Amino acid sequence: MRFSRVSFLLLPLFVLWLAACGRATPQTQPSATLAPATQAVSAPAASGQTVFIIDPGPSRASYTVHEQFFEKALPKLGIKPGEKEVTGVTEQVEGEIHVNLDDLTQPPTGTVIRVDLTGLKTDQSRRDKWIQENGPTFLKYPTATFVAREIRQAPPSYQEGQEVSFQLAGDLTIHDITHPAVFDVTAKLEKDTLTGVATTQIKMSDFGIDPPSFAQTLTVGDDVLIKAEIVAKKQ
């Protein structure tokens, strides 16, 4: 199962103009580090549920946003006018997944996924540093959290190795603001390893972040695609 991944996970775009204009890079500050999942205090498993602990090595979370550059982007930023998709990725993902393997429709009580937003990387390191200390200030709000509440449209049973699709609904918290979110998930269980991909779309503005817009230079869309690629081991 892949769940947010949140890691959403957002906005290195609205700082592109700063990096391109060659402003001084902020002094590097240490990234927040999530405690290893194996050290986290697991929530008691509900009756009939199996617990899987996320492996932070192969797991990752990412966001993708759309930006558009205008006529002044070339002289200011050295970037030709046009549209572009930007993706930021982090491998700093931890948490646990609770699932009833005999009945996939049962609520996933205890499922919590956490993403360290200070680990997000795009194709420009100066942009990444800027968003940690400015804009969304991820150094101040370093963790995105998804708490699962409900499984929707899941088959009642499955066979080992079979890929299943369903929706995972719950509460997503970014920048200390919480909103409901629904992830589209594909997942597969093989022996003691659970793998999956989960995606959802959010709006920056819902989490207190204004989409960047600079006259005749660039705009960034409010929509953000969040994707989680999760590998979890049976506890």
C-alpha positions, 0 to 999 in steps of 0.5 A: 500500500502506498500512502501519502506521501506526503509526503506532500511536499510542496513549493520549491517553485516560487523561489526559482526567481531568487535562485536564478537571480543569484541572491545569496544562499541562506546559511545551511541549517540541519535538516529535521530527522525523523526517528527510525520507524523501528523506534517509533511507538506502535499503536496497538493493532486492532483485532485481526489486523497485521502491522507493517513498518515502513522501510525508509530505504526504498520508500519515497514521497514526492510532489509535482507542481505546474509552473509557467514562465513569461517574457521577463523570465529570460532576462531575469532568470535565464529561462525561456518562456513556457510551461514546466512541471517541477518535482521534489522528492524525499526518502525520509518517510516513516510510519506504519500500516495496519491492515486486516488481511482477511477483510481489506474493507476493515478500517485501517486503524493505527495507520500513520505516515510521516514525511520529513519535508526538510528532505525534499530535493528538486533539480536546484539545491538553492531553491530547496534551501530557500523553501526551508527557511522562507515561504513555507518555512519547512524548517519550522514545520518539518513534518507532514502527517497522514492518518488513515481513517477509511478504506474505500472500494477495496475487494473483500479478499485477495491472493498473495502477489495480486495487485489490488486497487482501492482508496485510502481516506484520512487526514493530511496535515501540512504546515500545521493545517489539517484537511481530509484527503483521499489517496488512490492506491495500488498495492501488493503483498508478497510474503512479509513485504507490502509495496504500493503507490498512492497519489492524491491532489491537493491545493497549496492554498488549503494549507496556508501557502499562496501560489507564487505569482510574479508579474510577467515573469512566472506563475505557479499553479495551486494544484499539487500532485502528491505521490507516495511509493512505499515499501513496508515489512511485516512487524 
